[in-house]
Amino acid sequence: MSDSRSSWKQPYLDALRETDKKKLAKQVYAAEEAILTRLHEMSDSAEHHEERREIQAASADLLAIQINKLGWPAALL
């Protein structure tokens, strides 16, 4: 069984490594879904400070991919 603390990391890394633009959007969506699932699991817990920082950085990376590689408008920020 995988560690729930890292359940979002593999989809995130897959999105970072994807070079096929046609597959990239699906990888980004999968990573975002995994991140949202993990955030839900953590709920309002006062713990997980480091993981929350990691997720925040990963989310920023995914947004940069969406804007810079997938051409999503920056106006949506």
N, C-alpha and C positions, 0 to 999 in steps of 0.2 A: 504494500500500500504506500502511495507517495505521501510525502510530508506536505500538509496543506500550506505550510509557510512558503513553500517553493512551487506550489501548483501553478502559479501564474508566470513563473520565470521562463519555462521552456517555450510556451507560445510567444512570449515577448522576444526571446532570443531568436526564434524562428522568423519572426517578422523582421528583426534587424538583419538577418542573414539573407533574406529573400532577394534575389536579383531579378526575377521575372515580374515585371510590372503588372502583368495580368493576374498573377497569384498574390501579389503584395496586399491588395485591399482585403482579401479573405484572411490573410495572416494577421493583419492589423486588427480586424474585427475579432478574430479569435483571441488575440492578446488582450484586447479591451474587455472582452467578455470574461476571460479568466481573472483579470484584475478586479473587475466589479464583483465577481463571485467571491474572491478572497476578501475584499473590503467588507462585503456583507457578512462573511464568516467572522471577521474581526469585530464587527458591530461597533459599539461604543466603548470597547475595552480600553482601559488606560495603558495596557501593555502594547507591545509591537511598535514602539517608536521608530526603531531602525528600519523595520520592514515598511512602515508607512512612508519614510523618507525615500526608500528604494522605489516604492510604487509611484511616488510623486515624480521622481526622476524618469522612470520608465514611461509614465504618461506623457511627460514633456517630449521624450524621444519619439513616441508614437505620433504625437501631434505634429512634430517636425517632419516626420515621414509623410504624413497625410498632406501637408502643405507643400513640401519641397519635392517629393517624388511622385505624389499622386495628383498634384495640382489643385488641391482643395483651396478655396479662397481664404485668404488670411482674414477677411472681413468677418468670418464666423467666430473669431476669437472673442 
